[in-house]
Amino acid sequence: MAERTTLADLTDRPHAEVFETPHPRTVRLSLDADERIPRHTHENSNIVLHLLAGRLELTPDDETHALDGGI
């Protein structure tokens, strides 16, 4: 039988792992207002981001993108 998980069930902070297997790595990232993640890389990876709420500035390379949630 398939296992069902809702976003509300993913409560570990800041990263809640969605699947037990590492590939693809899928997490729910929850940040407080003004909380920042240190600059890091995900070499040879594709990143899919779905911003649920709030505003986020994301700099995947040398260009910063301002994103708004709720779409």
N, C-alpha and C positions, 0 to 999 in steps of 0.2 A: 504494500500500500504506500502511496506517496505521502511524504511528510509535508505538512503545511506550516509555514512560518510567516508571520506578519511583521511589518516594520516595527510595530509596537513591542513585539517579542524580543527584538534585538536591542538589549539594554546595556551591553558592555560598552564602556567609554574609554578612550575615544573611538576605538574600532570594535565593531561587533561583526564577527565573521559570519557570513551568511551560509556558506557551505563548509563541510569538513575537509574537503580536498583543496589543495592550494592553487589549482589551475582550473578554471580561471579564478583568480583571487577576487572575491566579491565581499565588500564590507559596507556596513552602515557607519558613517563617520558623523559624530555629533560633537559640535563645538559650541562653546559659550560665545556671547558677543565679545568681539575684540580678541578672541583666542586665535593664535597663529600656529601653523605647522612649520617647523624649520625647513629651509630649502633642502630638497632631496631629489633623487632621480628614480625613475622606473624605466631603466634602459631596456630596449627591445620589447616594450609593452605598449599596448593600446589602452587608453583610459576612457571609460564611459562615466560621465558624471550626471547625476540627476539631483539638482538642488531643490529640496522640498519647500524650504522656507528661508527667508532672510536674504542676505546679500553676501556675495563672495567675490574676492579678487583672486584670480587664478593666473599664475605665470608659468605655463608649461615650457616655454623656451625663453626668448628675450622679450616677448610681448605679453602684457598684462591684459586680461579680459575681466570686466566687471559683470558678474552674473546675478540675476535676481531669481529667487525661488517662486514656486507657486504656479508654474506653467504646466 
